[in-house]
Amino acid sequence: MASRVRMVCCTTAACVVWLLAGCGAGAGSMQQQTLHIQRLAAQPITFYEGDEEIEPFTPFMAVLGPQGRVLTFGFAANEGAYYITIYDAATWQERGISNGFQPTDPQWECDQTPETSTFFSADATKVARACADGSVTVFSLPNAVPVFHQPGANNGDIALAARAPIAAFSPDGRTLALTDDGPSGPGEHITLLDTTSWQTRRAITVPGGILSRPAWSPDGTRLAVLALDGTLGIWNVATGTESTHAALPRYVAGTAASDPDGPAPQWSPDGGSLYVTYPANNGSLLSMWTLQGQALIPGPTASIAAPPDLADPHISPGGTYLFAHAAPTQGIIFTASDLRQGASCALPGALTIWTDARTLASFTLEASVVPLRLG
């Protein structure tokens, strides 16, 4: 990925030319759909936690936040604490940091349970931390003050089938969708909580059991959920009823008790399409679905060797490209319109996110981030 070639683009869609450097085009790719990815200079990731000391910080969770900023969550070895740090995606300078969460804090350390999951609100004002004992805590940011806590089961050891509850904030941040996953494994219910009063607005029942994270539509009126029985369902938030569902082709049941960090359906920015990954033979299947009235119309599909919780596609801002992991440090970029593979690329780090419509950021173990630019 060291060599660089300038992207050439015609004015019509049929004339788009993608050039490739350092990444191999997919075996089934057409020649005009190879993609050039330019690896830019690595930027150090450090954090300042208030005592005139700046330390290296490698996050293990990151999301794109408002105003071109990236929210990260990770552990600072020298401090022995977790931190939420906000960076400017253009300069990678720190713009904010939470109070430290000590491992001895039971609301953060999750009572020493093995599986945990973290979820940010879109406006970067809240973070939810869920644990495999069924407990959930929501903190306000940047001061990390607990605003909601759901106790866990406290029933001793957590079984291997245990799953942390899955949380998803609505786009406006006013509602939290919270599943009832816990020590017994995947749940079947999603509770919608008001994030001001923390009262229950309504509950949604997923009869087949919950496989994926619930995914809010861009307008906040619907939730898309993959079920363990191999169906994709869309639920009306106002009524709590399922408006439509479809059977997933080539779905292999029993291969994914599910991971709280994946896989989630991805909505297109206009809310008209969905992209989902789910277990299939020899890995995962990525499929595109289009909403036409109350019907889900199947579209193109693509096979991915990685399991769904790793592949977990992410659509670029603007909805032009779709990124998925093929392996911990291997990525695939598809065109969102037809799921054609543009490139398969080696990545500097296992954690990779979009930072703008044409740039990916890959976080390395050396406490740095490597921007990958398309074109």
N, C-alpha and C positions, 0 to 999 in steps of 0.2 A: 504493500500500500504506500510505498515511498514515492513512486513516480506520480507525476501529475499531468493530466490532459484536460484542456478546457472543453466544457460541454458545448455542443453545437445544437441549436434548436431552430427549426423552421417555424413558420407562422401557423401552420395547420397541424392538427393532431396526427394526421397520417404521416407527416414529415418529421416527427420528432426522432432525433438520433441521440442515442446514449452511448457514450464511450466508456470503456472499462479500464481501470488501472489498479492493479494490486488485488482485485477481487475477480473470481471466476463467474462467468455467466452460468445460469442454471442450465441443466442438460436439455430441458425442453424449451428454452428461451428462443425467441426469434432474434435474428441478428440486430434488427433495429431497436431491440429492447434490452440490450446490454447497458449497464449503468456504470458510470464513472463515479467513484467515491474518493474524495480528496481528504487525506488525513492531515489535519492541521497540527500546530505545535501544542504539546501537552501543557496544561495549566495546573499549578499546584492547588490542592484543596486543603485549606487550613481553617481553623476556627479560633476565635478569641473569646474566652469565657470569663473575662472580667477582672483578671488579676495581673494584667499586663503580660500575659503569656500567650503566645500563639503556637498552636500545636497542629501537627498533621491530622487529618480526619478523613477516613475513607468510609463513605456511607454504604449501607446495604439495602437502602430503600430510598427512592427519589421520585418525585413527580413534578410536572410543570405546573407552576402556580400562576397567580395573576401578575400582570405588568412585566412579563418577560423574566420572571424569577423562577428559581428551582428550589423546591423544598426537599431537604434531605434528612434522613434519620440514621443514626449510627452510634457506635460505641467508641468512646475515647479511652484507649488502654491506659494512658498515663493518669487520667482522671478517675478511672474506674466507674464511669457513669455514661448514660445515654444522653445524647443531645439532638435537638432538632435545629438545624442550621439552614438559613435561607441565603441563596447566592444569586447574584445577577448573572443571567445566562450569557450575556455578551462579554463580560469582563472576568467572571468567576471570582469577583470580590464579594466578601461576606456582607450581607445586608441586614441580618438579624439572627439572634440565637436564643433558644429557650433556656430556662433554668435546667440544671443537670438533674437527671433522674437516677438516683442511686439504686444499685441492685438490691439493697435492703428494703426498698419501698415496695410493699406488697401490691399496691395499686399499679405499679409499673412493671415489677419483676414477675408478676403473674403467678405468685405462689409457687415458683419453681416448676411450672408446668412446661412440657417440652415443645409445644407448638404455640406460637403467638402470631399476631398479625396487626398491622398498623395501617390506618386510613386517614387521609387528610380531607378537610373540606376544600371546595374549589376556591374559596376566598382566603384560604390560609389562616383562618381565625380559630380553627378547632382541629384536634387530632383525636382519633379513637384508637384505643389499644385493647385488643381482645385476646383472651387466653383459653387454652383447651379445657380448663375447669369450668368454662361457661361464663366467666366473669368478663365484664366490659367496663372500661373507664374512658370518659371523654374529658380532655383537657382543653382549656382555652389557651390560645397563643397570643403573645410570645412568652407569657409568664408561667405557663404550665400549671394553671390552677385547675383542680378537678371540678367539673361542673355536673357530672353525672357518673354514677357508679352502680353497676349491676353485680351483685355478689356471685361467686362461683359455687360449685357443688361441695367443695371441701370433703370429698369422700376418699381421700388417700391417693394412691397411685393413679395416674391417668393411663388408660388403656391405649394401645397402639392405634386403635380405630378412632381415638378422640380427635375432634376438630374444633378449633377456636370459632366462636361466632364470627360471622362475616358482616362488616359494616359498610354502608355506602351512603354518603351525604348527597342530597339532591343538589342540582346545579345552583340553586339560590341559597343553599345552606340551611334552609328552614326545617328540613325534615331529614331524619336519619333512618335508613332502612337497616334493620338488624335481624339477622337470622337466629334461630334457636339451636344452632350447632353446639356441641359440647362434649362431655366425657363419653357419651354413648355413640358419638359419630355425627353424620350429617343430619340436619333437621328437616322439617317440612313446613315451617312457618316463618314468615317475615313480618316483623312488627314495625310499623311506621310511627316514629316518635317525633313530637314537636320539639325542636332544639332550643326553644325558649322556656317552655313550661316542663318539658320532658314527660309530658303525658302522652298516652297512646292515642293516635288518631284513628288507626284501624289496623287490622291484621290481614295478611294474605296467606292462603294455604296452597302449597305446592304438593299435590297428591303423590307425585312420583319421587319426592325427596329432592333436596337441593344439591346440585352438582357445582354450579358456578357462583361467583359473586353476582349479586343483582346489579344490573346496569341501568342507570337512569337515562331516559331519552333526553336530548338536548333541551327540550322545552319543559322537562320535569313532570310530564303528565303520565308517563308509562315506565314500567320496569320490565326489562327482558331478563329471563332466567333460564338456564339450562337445567333440566331435571335428570336425575339418575336413571330414569326409565328411557332416556334417549329422545326427549322432546325439547323443543325450543318454544317457550311460552312468553307472551307479552300480556302484561297485567295493567289494567286501568287503575291508576293510583287513587282517583276520586271515589271509585266504587269498590275497589278491592277485588274485582272480578277479572277473570282471564278473558281478554278480547279475542285472542287468536293463538293457535299453536300449530306446530308442524313437527313431523318425525324427522330426525336427523339421519341422513343416508349413511350406510356402512358403519353405524355406531356399534362399538364393542362394549357391551355392558360388563360391569364388574371389574374393569381395569383401572378405575379412578374413584377411590373414595373421596377424592378431591383435596386440593390444597387451598388454604384460605387466600393465598396470593395468586390464584389462577384457577381455571381460565375464566375470564369475564367476556361476555359479548361486547363488541365494539359497535357503537352507533356511528353512522356517517354524520357529519355536521348538520345536514338538513333533516336528519331524523327519518329519512326514507329508506335506508338500508341498514343491515346488520351483518357483522362478520363474527363468526364463532369458530373456536377450535375445540375439538372433543376427541376422545380416544377412538382410534381405529386400528386396524391391523398394522403392525410395524411402525407405530408412532401415533400421529395425529392427522386429522383431516381439518383443513381450513375451508370454510364454505361461506358464500355470500348469499344473503336473503334480501329480497325487496318487498316492501310493504305496498300492497295495492288494495286500498280499502281495508277490509278486515282479513285479507288473505296474505299469507307469507309465500312468496314465489321463490323457489330455489334458483340460484344462479351458478356461477363458476365455482369450482373447487380446486384445491391444491393439497398435495400430500407433504407432510413435514415429518422428518424422522424423530424429532424430539417429542416427549410426552406433552400433553396439553398444558400442564401447570408451568412448564418451561417455555413452550412456544408462545403462548399468550400474546396474540397480536396487538399492536398499538398503532392507531391511525395517526398520521401526521396532522398538525394544525392546518386546517383548510381541506383536509380529506383527500389529498392527491396520492399519497403513498401509505403502505402498510408495512410495518416492521415486525418480524417475529424471530425468535431465537431458534436456530436449528440445533445448537449445542450451547453449553455455557459461554464459550467465547467464539461462537459462530453465529452470524446473523443472515437473514434473508429479507430483501426488500421487494415488495410486490407493488404493482400499480393497483390502486384501490378500485378502479372502474371495472377491471376484468380479471384481477388476481393473476396476472402474468408476472413471472419472476424476472426482476430486473438485474439482481445481483445476489451472490452468496459471498459473504465477506468475513474474513478473520477480524475479530474485535479485540481491542486491547484489554477490556475487562468484561466481567460477567454481567454487570449492571449497565444497561444502555437505555436511554430515553430520548424522545424528541425534544429539542429545545426551540425550534421554530419550524417553518414549513419545509425546509430543506436541510436541516442540520440535526444530526444525532450526537449525543454526548455519551462516551463510554468511560466508566469510572474504573480506575486500575487499583491494584493492591498497594501500589506505591504512593497512595494518597494524592493522585492527580486525576484530571479528566482530559480525555482526548476528543476534541470535536471532529466529527466526520461530516464533511460537506458534500452534498450531491451536486455535481456540476463544477 
